[in-house]
Amino acid sequence: TQYAQQSYKVSDSFPFKWINKKWREGFSVTSMATAGSRWAVVMSRNAGFSDQ
């Protein structure tokens, strides 16, 4: 699948504020991983999803 825009963040805690900010900009969470205390979240815009 070709996404129009992607943004990702790696942090030591779950990035609620960043996800909320990106959500308001029209991004959807498309991938998420955790290892130990580290989180990686990928958000994409124009991914072809309807409301989740």
A tleap script that builds the chain and sets N, CA, C and O, in Angstrom:
source leaprc.protein.ff14SB
mol = sequence {
  NTHR GLN TYR ALA GLN GLN SER TYR LYS VAL
  SER ASP SER PHE PRO PHE LYS TRP ILE ASN
  LYS LYS TRP ARG GLU GLY PHE SER VAL THR
  SER MET ALA THR ALA GLY SER ARG TRP ALA
  VAL VAL MET SER ARG ASN ALA GLY PHE SER
  ASP CGLN
}
set mol.1.N position { 0.852 -1.192 0.000 }
set mol.1.CA position { 0.000 0.000 0.000 }
set mol.1.C position { 0.887 1.240 0.000 }
set mol.1.O position { 1.845 1.321 0.769 }
set mol.2.N position { 0.576 2.186 -0.844 }
set mol.2.CA position { 1.342 3.427 -0.901 }
set mol.2.C position { 0.653 4.490 -0.056 }
set mol.2.O position { -0.445 4.938 -0.387 }
set mol.3.N position { 1.295 4.890 1.026 }
set mol.3.CA position { 0.751 5.952 1.858 }
set mol.3.C position { 1.210 7.302 1.314 }
set mol.3.O position { 2.321 7.434 0.801 }
set mol.4.N position { 0.347 8.288 1.432 }
set mol.4.CA position { 0.707 9.610 0.955 }
set mol.4.C position { 1.689 10.286 1.912 }
set mol.4.O position { 2.648 10.921 1.474 }
set mol.5.N position { 1.450 10.150 3.214 }
set mol.5.CA position { 2.339 10.771 4.194 }
set mol.5.C position { 2.471 9.844 5.388 }
set mol.5.O position { 1.490 9.236 5.818 }
set mol.6.N position { 3.663 9.735 5.919 }
set mol.6.CA position { 3.881 8.959 7.130 }
set mol.6.C position { 4.709 9.764 8.116 }
set mol.6.O position { 5.526 10.603 7.737 }
set mol.7.N position { 4.476 9.485 9.386 }
set mol.7.CA position { 5.238 10.127 10.440 }
set mol.7.C position { 5.469 9.073 11.509 }
set mol.7.O position { 4.578 8.272 11.793 }
set mol.8.N position { 6.647 9.064 12.102 }
set mol.8.CA position { 6.872 8.074 13.148 }
set mol.8.C position { 7.579 8.696 14.337 }
set mol.8.O position { 8.232 9.734 14.233 }
set mol.9.N position { 7.428 8.029 15.465 }
set mol.9.CA position { 8.040 8.516 16.703 }
set mol.9.C position { 8.514 7.323 17.519 }
set mol.9.O position { 7.818 6.314 17.637 }
set mol.10.N position { 9.701 7.455 18.076 }
set mol.10.CA position { 10.218 6.459 19.018 }
set mol.10.C position { 10.417 7.179 20.342 }
set mol.10.O position { 11.054 8.232 20.389 }
set mol.11.N position { 9.875 6.619 21.418 }
set mol.11.CA position { 10.003 7.299 22.706 }
set mol.11.C position { 10.056 6.284 23.837 }
set mol.11.O position { 9.801 5.095 23.643 }
set mol.12.N position { 10.395 6.784 25.032 }
set mol.12.CA position { 10.530 5.917 26.205 }
set mol.12.C position { 9.213 5.690 26.928 }
set mol.12.O position { 9.147 4.902 27.872 }
set mol.13.N position { 8.173 6.373 26.492 }
set mol.13.CA position { 6.843 6.144 27.053 }
set mol.13.C position { 5.839 6.276 25.917 }
set mol.13.O position { 6.156 6.819 24.859 }
set mol.14.N position { 4.632 5.777 26.140 }
set mol.14.CA position { 3.641 5.790 25.065 }
set mol.14.C position { 3.298 7.233 24.696 }
set mol.14.O position { 2.894 8.004 25.567 }
set mol.15.N position { 3.450 7.616 23.424 }
set mol.15.CA position { 3.346 9.043 23.035 }
set mol.15.C position { 1.906 9.514 22.789 }
set mol.15.O position { 1.535 9.859 21.666 }
set mol.16.N position { 1.104 9.522 23.862 }
set mol.16.CA position { -0.305 9.913 23.738 }
set mol.16.C position { -0.479 11.282 23.084 }
set mol.16.O position { -1.283 11.441 22.165 }
set mol.17.N position { 0.281 12.269 23.563 }
set mol.17.CA position { 0.098 13.646 23.067 }
set mol.17.C position { 0.424 13.742 21.585 }
set mol.17.O position { -0.281 14.401 20.821 }
set mol.18.N position { 1.505 13.073 21.190 }
set mol.18.CA position { 1.896 13.104 19.775 }
set mol.18.C position { 0.832 12.439 18.907 }
set mol.18.O position { 0.488 12.944 17.839 }
set mol.19.N position { 0.311 11.296 19.377 }
set mol.19.CA position { -0.737 10.604 18.614 }
set mol.19.C position { -1.973 11.489 18.498 }
set mol.19.O position { -2.560 11.590 17.421 }
set mol.20.N position { -2.376 12.133 19.596 }
set mol.20.CA position { -3.543 13.015 19.549 }
set mol.20.C position { -3.329 14.173 18.583 }
set mol.20.O position { -4.237 14.545 17.839 }
set mol.21.N position { -2.140 14.736 18.596 }
set mol.21.CA position { -1.822 15.845 17.695 }
set mol.21.C position { -1.922 15.388 16.246 }
set mol.21.O position { -2.542 16.055 15.417 }
set mol.22.N position { -1.301 14.235 15.945 }
set mol.22.CA position { -1.322 13.731 14.577 }
set mol.22.C position { -2.730 13.314 14.166 }
set mol.22.O position { -3.124 13.490 13.013 }
set mol.23.N position { -3.490 12.757 15.117 }
set mol.23.CA position { -4.872 12.351 14.832 }
set mol.23.C position { -5.680 13.557 14.366 }
set mol.23.O position { -6.449 13.470 13.409 }
set mol.24.N position { -5.497 14.694 15.062 }
set mol.24.CA position { -6.215 15.913 14.676 }
set mol.24.C position { -5.773 16.418 13.308 }
set mol.24.O position { -6.527 17.109 12.622 }
set mol.25.N position { -4.550 16.072 12.912 }
set mol.25.CA position { -4.051 16.469 11.590 }
set mol.25.C position { -4.492 15.494 10.501 }
set mol.25.O position { -4.171 15.684 9.328 }
set mol.26.N position { -5.224 14.453 10.887 }
set mol.26.CA position { -5.760 13.534 9.894 }
set mol.26.C position { -4.985 12.241 9.732 }
set mol.26.O position { -5.220 11.493 8.783 }
set mol.27.N position { -4.064 11.967 10.645 }
set mol.27.CA position { -3.288 10.731 10.560 }
set mol.27.C position { -3.989 9.605 11.312 }
set mol.27.O position { -4.745 9.851 12.252 }
set mol.28.N position { -3.734 8.377 10.894 }
set mol.28.CA position { -4.215 7.192 11.596 }
set mol.28.C position { -3.011 6.362 12.019 }
set mol.28.O position { -1.994 6.342 11.325 }
set mol.29.N position { -3.121 5.675 13.161 }
set mol.29.CA position { -2.047 4.780 13.592 }
set mol.29.C position { -2.054 3.557 12.680 }
set mol.29.O position { -3.066 2.863 12.584 }
set mol.30.N position { -0.944 3.291 12.017 }
set mol.30.CA position { -0.884 2.152 11.099 }
set mol.30.C position { 0.093 1.086 11.555 }
set mol.30.O position { 0.065 -0.032 11.042 }
set mol.31.N position { 0.962 1.409 12.512 }
set mol.31.CA position { 1.890 0.401 13.009 }
set mol.31.C position { 2.367 0.823 14.387 }
set mol.31.O position { 2.512 2.010 14.676 }
set mol.32.N position { 2.610 -0.177 15.235 }
set mol.32.CA position { 3.036 0.117 16.593 }
set mol.32.C position { 3.883 -1.043 17.087 }
set mol.32.O position { 3.563 -2.203 16.827 }
set mol.33.N position { 4.958 -0.738 17.796 }
set mol.33.CA position { 5.796 -1.796 18.358 }
set mol.33.C position { 6.359 -1.315 19.686 }
set mol.33.O position { 6.521 -0.117 19.917 }
set mol.34.N position { 6.651 -2.273 20.550 }
set mol.34.CA position { 7.274 -1.930 21.819 }
set mol.34.C position { 8.368 -2.935 22.128 }
set mol.34.O position { 8.253 -4.116 21.799 }
set mol.35.N position { 9.432 -2.456 22.766 }
set mol.35.CA position { 10.521 -3.331 23.203 }
set mol.35.C position { 11.025 -2.771 24.524 }
set mol.35.O position { 11.547 -1.658 24.572 }
set mol.36.N position { 10.871 -3.534 25.583 }
set mol.36.CA position { 11.222 -3.011 26.893 }
set mol.36.C position { 10.336 -1.824 27.210 }
set mol.36.O position { 9.111 -1.941 27.205 }
set mol.37.N position { 10.951 -0.675 27.488 }
set mol.37.CA position { 10.162 0.523 27.793 }
set mol.37.C position { 10.049 1.443 26.585 }
set mol.37.O position { 9.497 2.537 26.693 }
set mol.38.N position { 10.560 1.018 25.443 }
set mol.38.CA position { 10.580 1.873 24.248 }
set mol.38.C position { 9.366 1.594 23.376 }
set mol.38.O position { 8.954 0.445 23.214 }
set mol.39.N position { 8.799 2.654 22.819 }
set mol.39.CA position { 7.651 2.555 21.919 }
set mol.39.C position { 8.014 3.150 20.563 }
set mol.39.O position { 8.705 4.165 20.475 }
set mol.40.N position { 7.536 2.501 19.523 }
set mol.40.CA position { 7.651 3.056 18.172 }
set mol.40.C position { 6.253 3.059 17.573 }
set mol.40.O position { 5.574 2.033 17.558 }
set mol.41.N position { 5.831 4.202 17.085 }
set mol.41.CA position { 4.493 4.343 16.509 }
set mol.41.C position { 4.627 4.965 15.127 }
set mol.41.O position { 5.313 5.973 14.953 }
set mol.42.N position { 3.968 4.356 14.144 }
set mol.42.CA position { 3.927 4.913 12.794 }
set mol.42.C position { 2.499 5.367 12.528 }
set mol.42.O position { 1.550 4.613 12.745 }
set mol.43.N position { 2.351 6.596 12.060 }
set mol.43.CA position { 1.039 7.117 11.692 }
set mol.43.C position { 1.086 7.544 10.236 }
set mol.43.O position { 2.085 8.085 9.763 }
set mol.44.N position { -0.009 7.291 9.535 }
set mol.44.CA position { -0.074 7.584 8.106 }
set mol.44.C position { -1.313 8.414 7.816 }
set mol.44.O position { -2.335 8.306 8.493 }
set mol.45.N position { -1.192 9.245 6.789 }
set mol.45.CA position { -2.337 10.046 6.351 }
set mol.45.C position { -2.682 9.619 4.933 }
set mol.45.O position { -1.808 9.230 4.159 }
set mol.46.N position { -3.963 9.695 4.604 }
set mol.46.CA position { -4.457 9.245 3.302 }
set mol.46.C position { -4.160 7.758 3.106 }
set mol.46.O position { -3.748 7.325 2.030 }
set mol.47.N position { -4.380 6.988 4.180 }
set mol.47.CA position { -4.084 5.558 4.134 }
set mol.47.C position { -5.272 4.748 3.619 }
set mol.47.O position { -5.177 3.528 3.482 }
set mol.48.N position { -6.377 5.410 3.337 }
set mol.48.CA position { -7.525 4.692 2.800 }
set mol.48.C position { -8.424 4.093 3.859 }
set mol.48.O position { -9.305 3.294 3.542 }
set mol.49.N position { -8.214 4.469 5.129 }
set mol.49.CA position { -9.078 3.961 6.189 }
set mol.49.C position { -10.254 4.905 6.378 }
set mol.49.O position { -10.133 6.115 6.188 }
set mol.50.N position { -11.384 4.340 6.753 }
set mol.50.CA position { -12.462 5.175 7.264 }
set mol.50.C position { -12.235 5.274 8.774 }
set mol.50.O position { -11.203 4.817 9.265 }
set mol.51.N position { -13.163 5.855 9.511 }
set mol.51.CA position { -12.986 6.003 10.958 }
set mol.51.C position { -12.766 4.650 11.605 }
set mol.51.O position { -13.426 3.668 11.267 }
set mol.52.N position { -11.833 4.613 12.536 }
set mol.52.CA position { -11.507 3.361 13.215 }
set mol.52.C position { -12.114 3.356 14.604 }
set mol.52.O position { -11.954 2.385 15.344 }
savepdb mol mol.pdb
quit
